[in-house]
Every structure is written in structure tokens, then in C-alpha cells.
Amino acid sequence: MSILDQIVFGKVSTAPDISLRYAEMGSGPLVLMVHGFPESWYSWRHQLPAIAKAGFRAVAVDVRGYGGSSAPKEVEAYSLAELAGDMASLAHSLSPDQPAIIIGHDWGAPIAWTSALLHPDRFRAVSGLSIPHSAPGPVSADILQDQFFTQKGRYFYQVDFQEVGTAEAELEADPAEVIRKFYYAISGDAPEGTWPADKKPSDGLLKGLPEPPMPLPWLDHDDVAYLAGEFSRSGFHGPLNRYRNQRRDHAMLTALDSNVIHQPSLFIGGTSDLATRLAGPDSLEKLAKLLPSLQGLHMLEGCGHWTQQERSGEVNALLVDWLAKQ
């Protein structure tokens, strides 16, 4: 039976003119799952049944800008503060009497970390996949990316995404191609060196990315078709606007008294995940100070960026074991 036949969709208003679509299974304490780029609630398709079976109300949300959720045009509508506010409002609507547990992957991880940081009354535990929690550095990440890549004549996708309209035009031309090539290039299945190292700043995301040998063990043609259909409907402007808030996010995070998250926490990553390396060579070592209640740090050997899709069984076991302790 397809996951689409097992879930129930719902929708909640979280701010003026903003509503979020979510998929849910099961009953019990609320576990809220937050996806990254370019994904949707569907990236948690393997976790929804497992977490529901473990006795929880498993909810996977379409982040603002994706799928069936509202997609405002304004860049500032996609700051971490706004998205964390969405998660807090959604958690309050679905579980008004008990704080939720929040889990995020890729951009969903910083959203989850920030939600727990800014709204500790709404979230009693937090887990991040792929992107570890970090404290802001002295300058915004986009400034460093420009210095390290663009000024040296090298391509970096997050810099490419900064100009409104350019990346939208490339990605919206064929969402299925984006899903196939981008997912494969940073997965554990791709040979080392699949992500091109010789691209110029104007080359765009897809140049040099090979067609994968579909179907992949964790991504088949139906998966690609569903995800491509979601982006054909919503477009890419909202997802790309997430990348355009780095200075706004940096200003917000540096203004806080502390970036320490005190709730029980968990981190799961992959040893072949390029995104985890982007967080810095010592990012995992710093977790103990930023997450004093860290209950587990697991690095899955050979796993690439799409943690809960590539290694669904291992991730499910780790999450269910951790959830049982909360």
C-alpha cells in the first residue's frame, strides 16, 4: 500500500495569510518532522509509519513555500524566525496541552534547532539530521561563500541562489531533472567526485551533474514523479528564498543571549554527506557545548545527504529508540 493511501492530510493557519499543509499518521504525543531543500513532507514517508507504530502522532509538514502550504513572494517571509514561528504555531494547534518533539533534515534541521531555541515552551525535545546545530560566526555565511567561491571564480550553489529569478528559471524548467540529478549527486550512491569541482559562478546548478542510474535503491520513478509534481505546483521561489535570508538569520541569531539548546537532543548524519562538512570541520565536536542534553550522535557509514531516505531502516530505529526516552 502506498504511503499516500495511509496518511491523512490537514491544514493549519500559522500566521496571517499563511497556512501549512501536513501529512499525519497515528495518535499520541506529537512528533513534528520538517524537511529541507528541495523536498516536501514526502521525504519523511518512511518515518511516518514507524513513528506512528511506536505510539506517536507522526506529522510531516510542507514548509512554507512548498507543496500544499502557502508560498508568499517576499524574501523576508522565509527567515528562520518566521519558519520557527510557523512550527511553534503548528505545534500549538495540533498539541495545545503538551509540547511537541521536533525533527528536521537539511534546512529542516536549522528550522528545528531554531524552533527549539526560540520556542522552548512548544518543543520538549529536538533532533537534527545532516546539519548539526551551530552558533553564528562573526560574519554571515553568504559573505564567506562569496569570498571563498565567487571571488575565486568557482561555483557554489548557495551563491547562485541569491539572485531572485535566475535559479527559479533553471529549476522550474524541469523539476523532475532537478530531483533526479541533485538528489543523486550528493547521495551516498554517487561515486566520489560526482559533484563538479570546476564549475564557474555562472554555470547554474545542473551543469555537470550526471543522470543517475534510476531507480536508486531509495528513490524510484514514482518518488521523482510525486516530488516533481509538487514543485510544478508550488514553484521554487519559496524554497530559494530560504537561502536569501542568511544575513537576516545571522543578525537574529547573534542578537540572542545564547545559542545553547537545553532540551534533550539527537543528531544523525552520514559520513559521505557533503552538507555536514559544510558546517565546519569541528562542528560535531562543538555539539556537546551547544547541546548539553545531547543523547546521541550517530554517523551512518557511507550515507550521503538524504539521511532518512537513504537509510530509512537505520534512521527509524535510532529515532524510535530516542523517542521512547522522551
Buried (B, 14 or more C-beta within 10 A) or exposed (E): EEBEEEBEEBEBEBBEEBBBBBBBBBEEBBBBBBBBBBBBBBBBBBBBBBBBEBBBBBBBBBBBBBBBBBBBEEBEBBBBBBBBBBBBBBBBBBBEEEBBBBBBBBBBBBBBBBBBBBBBEBBBBBBBBBBBBBEBEEEBBBBEBBEEBBEEEBBBBBBBBBEEEBBBEBBBEBBBBBBBBBBBBBBBBBEEEBBEEEBEBEBBBBEBBEEBEEEBEBBEEEBBEBBBBBBEEBBBBBBBBBBBBBBBBBBBBBEEEEBBBEBBBBBBBBEBBBBBEEBEEEBBEBBEEBBEEBBBBBBBEEBBBBBBBBBBEBBBEBBBEBBEEB
